[in-house]
Amino acid sequence: MELLKEMAIFAQVVDSGSFSAAARQLGIATSAVSRHVSRLEAHMGARLLQRTTRSLSLTELGAQVHAGCTRMLASAREVNALAGRYSAQPTGVIRVTAPIVFGQMWLAPRLPLFLARYPDVDVHLTLVDRTVDLIEEGEDLAIRIARELAPGLAARPLCALTYVLVASSGYLDAHGVPATPAELANHRCICLRHAELGGSWSMQRGAETASVAVPTRVTINNSAAVMAAVEADGGIGLVSDFAARAALADGRVRPVLADWQVGDPHRRMIHAVYVPGRHIALKIRALIDFLAASADV
């Protein structure tokens, strides 16, 4: 680093035409300027300047070194300007990973508005149903749905994930609408297969709680596939709210036991997870802030 400083001071001496003029430009003593140039000459093993009482001139080596120093300073100014733009406006590529169905139904539809807001940012989204090692796989951000996160990563909660019960009108017209959680035992139920969920559905309404061992002939590990089976009059399905939202809005399915909430172990949080550090890139912070603000939209 000291060598870079000496090169910058040497270039300033040449550009200013004298040691004293360079000292005024740099805000240091003339003697300090002379020492730095002498150290650079000692490092190079030859004189870079021919000094007289009235003028300075470059030696042959000095001219080559000055050209290199000028290029170095130009590059430094470009880097400094890039850092300024980087800190002032999000720019660059963000590599994001998310679970498949969540990415399809929740995350991907939000990206066009984010990209319109930040025209200098590109997003590379990878959808995969496994835990991605951010460092090993070169990802900037992971969206994870979990009750607890593994240690060693930084995370920001985006929103709570809730589950809902839905069924098609065709199924409910043929088999009736359950009025209580206990009546689910008399219906065909479609379970979302997950190690923590199982075939017992916990429900809560105010102070009331209920747990029902539901009869299932179909278990599926994908919320979109559960919705497909539900819309085909397959039964009552328990799915994540983001997976059911569009079908509920279009009337393709109806809510079941809407005054009851699905309880633990189905409650989870959606987190934006990133590698911890002193500084988080502005582009990544912008995306996290955007997703948090749009979580309830």
C-alpha positions in Angstrom: 0.0 0.0 0.0 2.9 2.4 0.7 4.2 1.8 -2.8 0.9 2.8 -4.2 1.0 6.0 -2.2 4.5 6.8 -3.4 3.4 6.2 -7.0 0.5 8.6 -6.6 2.7 11.3 -5.1 5.3 10.8 -7.9 2.6 11.3 -10.5 1.4 14.4 -8.8 5.0 15.9 -8.7 5.3 15.3 -12.5 1.9 16.7 -13.3 2.4 19.7 -11.0 5.9 20.5 -12.3 7.6 20.8 -8.9 7.8 19.3 -5.4 6.4 22.4 -3.8 3.4 22.6 -6.2 2.7 18.9 -5.6 2.9 19.5 -1.8 0.3 22.3 -2.0 -2.0 20.1 -4.1 -1.7 17.2 -1.7 -1.7 19.2 1.5 1.5 17.8 2.9 5.0 19.2 3.5 7.4 19.5 0.6 10.0 17.5 2.5 7.4 14.6 2.8 6.9 14.7 -1.0 10.6 14.5 -1.5 10.9 11.5 0.8 8.2 9.6 -1.0 9.7 10.2 -4.4 13.2 9.1 -3.0 11.7 5.9 -1.6 10.1 5.1 -5.0 13.4 5.7 -6.7 15.1 3.4 -4.2 12.4 0.7 -4.9 13.0 1.0 -8.6 16.8 1.1 -8.2 17.3 4.1 -10.4 16.5 7.8 -10.7 13.1 8.8 -12.0 13.7 12.6 -12.0 16.5 14.8 -13.1 16.4 17.7 -10.6 17.8 21.2 -11.0 17.2 24.3 -9.0 14.7 25.5 -11.5 13.1 22.5 -13.2 12.4 18.8 -13.2 12.7 16.4 -16.0 11.9 12.7 -16.3 14.5 10.1 -17.0 13.7 7.4 -19.5 12.6 5.0 -16.7 10.8 7.9 -15.0 8.7 8.5 -18.1 7.6 4.8 -18.2 6.9 4.8 -14.5 4.9 8.0 -14.8 2.8 6.5 -17.6 2.1 3.4 -15.4 1.2 5.6 -12.4 -1.2 7.6 -14.6 -3.0 4.5 -15.6 -3.1 3.3 -12.0 -4.7 6.6 -10.9 -7.2 6.5 -13.7 -8.2 3.0 -12.7 -8.6 4.1 -9.1 -10.8 6.9 -10.1 -13.0 4.5 -12.1 -13.3 2.2 -9.2 -14.1 5.0 -6.9 -16.8 6.2 -9.2 -18.2 2.7 -9.5 -18.4 2.5 -5.7 -20.2 5.7 -5.6 -22.8 4.5 -8.2 -23.0 1.2 -6.4 -23.8 2.9 -3.0 -26.2 5.4 -4.6 -28.3 3.1 -6.8 -28.8 -0.7 -6.7 -27.0 -2.3 -9.7 -25.8 -5.7 -10.8 -27.1 -9.3 -10.7 -28.8 -10.8 -7.7 -28.8 -14.6 -7.5 -31.8 -15.9 -5.6 -33.0 -19.3 -4.7 -36.5 -20.3 -3.4 -38.7 -23.4 -3.0 -40.3 -24.4 -6.3 -44.0 -23.7 -5.6 -43.4 -20.7 -3.5 -41.1 -19.3 -6.2 -43.7 -19.9 -8.9 -46.8 -18.6 -7.1 -45.4 -15.9 -4.7 -42.0 -14.7 -5.7 -41.9 -14.7 -9.5 -45.0 -12.6 -9.9 -43.5 -9.9 -7.7 -40.2 -9.6 -9.7 -41.5 -7.6 -12.7 -42.4 -4.7 -10.4 -39.1 -4.9 -8.6 -37.2 -4.9 -11.9 -39.2 -1.9 -13.1 -38.3 0.0 -10.0 -34.6 -0.9 -10.2 -33.7 -0.9 -14.0 -30.0 -1.6 -13.3 -30.6 -4.8 -11.4 -31.0 -8.3 -12.9 -32.4 -11.3 -11.0 -31.3 -14.9 -11.6 -33.9 -17.0 -9.8 -33.3 -20.7 -9.1 -36.2 -22.8 -7.8 -35.3 -26.0 -5.9 -36.8 -27.9 -3.0 -33.6 -28.3 -0.9 -31.5 -26.2 1.4 -29.0 -24.3 -0.8 -25.5 -23.5 0.6 -25.3 -19.9 -0.3 -21.5 -19.7 -0.2 -20.7 -23.0 -2.0 -23.3 -22.4 -4.7 -22.7 -18.7 -5.2 -26.2 -17.5 -4.3 -26.8 -14.0 -2.8 -30.2 -14.7 -1.2 -32.4 -17.6 -0.3 -36.1 -17.6 0.5 -36.7 -20.2 3.2 -39.9 -21.4 4.8 -39.2 -22.8 8.3 -40.1 -22.7 11.9 -36.4 -22.3 12.8 -33.4 -21.5 10.8 -29.9 -23.1 11.0 -27.3 -20.9 12.8 -24.6 -19.0 11.0 -26.7 -17.1 8.5 -28.4 -13.7 8.6 -32.1 -13.6 8.0 -35.0 -11.2 7.9 -38.6 -12.4 8.4 -40.8 -11.4 5.4 -44.2 -12.7 6.6 -46.0 -15.5 8.3 -47.0 -18.6 6.3 -50.4 -19.9 7.0 -52.3 -23.0 5.8 -55.9 -23.1 4.8 -58.5 -25.9 4.0 -60.1 -25.7 0.6 -62.4 -27.9 -1.5 -64.1 -27.7 -4.9 -67.8 -26.9 -5.1 -68.3 -30.2 -6.8 -66.9 -32.1 -3.9 -68.7 -30.1 -1.3 -72.0 -30.4 -3.1 -71.6 -34.1 -3.3 -70.3 -34.8 0.2 -71.5 -31.9 2.3 -69.7 -29.0 4.1 -68.1 -29.9 7.4 -69.3 -27.6 10.2 -66.7 -28.7 12.8 -63.1 -30.0 12.6 -64.3 -33.4 13.9 -66.4 -33.8 10.8 -63.3 -33.9 8.7 -62.9 -37.5 9.8 -65.9 -38.3 7.5 -64.4 -36.7 4.4 -61.7 -37.5 1.9 -58.7 -35.3 2.8 -55.6 -34.6 0.8 -52.5 -34.1 2.9 -49.4 -32.1 2.1 -46.6 -34.6 2.8 -44.0 -33.2 5.1 -42.1 -34.8 7.9 -43.4 -32.4 10.5 -47.0 -32.3 9.4 -48.3 -35.8 9.1 -52.0 -36.8 8.9 -53.2 -35.0 12.0 -54.6 -31.5 11.5 -54.6 -29.1 14.4 -57.2 -26.3 14.4 -57.9 -23.3 16.6 -60.8 -20.9 16.9 -60.3 -18.4 19.7 -59.8 -20.5 22.9 -61.1 -23.6 21.2 -58.6 -26.2 19.9 -59.1 -29.4 18.0 -56.9 -32.1 16.6 -58.3 -34.5 13.9 -56.6 -37.6 12.5 -57.9 -37.2 9.0 -58.4 -40.1 6.6 -56.1 -39.8 3.6 -55.7 -41.9 0.5 -53.5 -39.2 -1.2 -50.5 -37.4 0.2 -48.5 -35.1 -2.0 -45.3 -33.1 -1.3 -46.2 -30.2 -3.5 -48.9 -27.5 -2.8 -49.6 -26.9 -6.5 -50.3 -30.6 -7.0 -52.5 -30.7 -3.9 -54.5 -27.8 -5.5 -54.8 -29.7 -8.8 -56.3 -32.7 -6.9 -58.6 -30.5 -5.0 -59.9 -28.7 -8.1 -60.6 -32.2 -9.6 -63.1 -32.8 -6.8 -60.6 -35.0 -5.0 -61.4 -33.9 -1.5 -60.6 -31.3 1.1 -57.0 -30.2 0.9 -54.7 -28.5 3.4 -52.4 -26.1 1.5 -50.3 -23.0 2.0 -52.3 -19.8 1.6 -50.2 -18.5 -1.3 -51.0 -21.7 -3.2 -54.7 -21.4 -2.7 -55.1 -17.6 -3.2 -55.7 -17.5 -6.9 -58.1 -20.5 -6.9 -60.1 -18.9 -4.1 -60.2 -15.6 -5.8 -61.4 -17.2 -9.1 -64.0 -19.3 -7.3 -62.4 -22.6 -8.4 -62.3 -23.7 -4.8 -64.1 -22.7 -1.6 -62.7 -22.3 1.9 -63.6 -25.0 4.5 -63.9 -24.2 8.2 -62.9 -20.6 7.4 -63.5 -19.5 11.0 -60.9 -21.9 12.2 -57.2 -21.4 11.9 -54.7 -24.2 11.1 -52.4 -24.4 14.1 -49.0 -25.9 14.9 -47.0 -27.6 13.5 -48.2 -25.9 10.3 -47.3 -22.3 11.3 -44.1 -21.1 9.7 -42.2 -18.0 8.8 -41.0 -17.0 5.4 -37.4 -15.6 5.7 -35.0 -13.9 3.4 -31.6 -15.5 4.2 -28.2 -14.2 3.3 -24.6 -14.5 4.3 -23.8 -12.3 7.3 -21.3 -9.6 7.1 -20.6 -6.0 8.0 -22.2 -4.7 4.8 -24.9 -6.1 2.7 -24.9 -5.0 -0.9 -27.5 -2.3 -1.7 -29.1 -4.5 -4.5 -29.7 -7.3 -2.0 -31.1 -5.0 0.6 -33.4 -3.4 -1.9 -34.8 -6.8 -2.9 -35.3 -7.8 0.7 -37.0 -4.5 1.6 -39.2 -4.8 -1.5 -40.3 -8.3 -0.7 -41.0 -7.4 2.9 -43.1 -4.5 1.9 -45.1 -6.5 -0.7 -45.6 -9.6 1.5 -49.2 -8.8 2.3 -50.1 -7.6 -1.2 
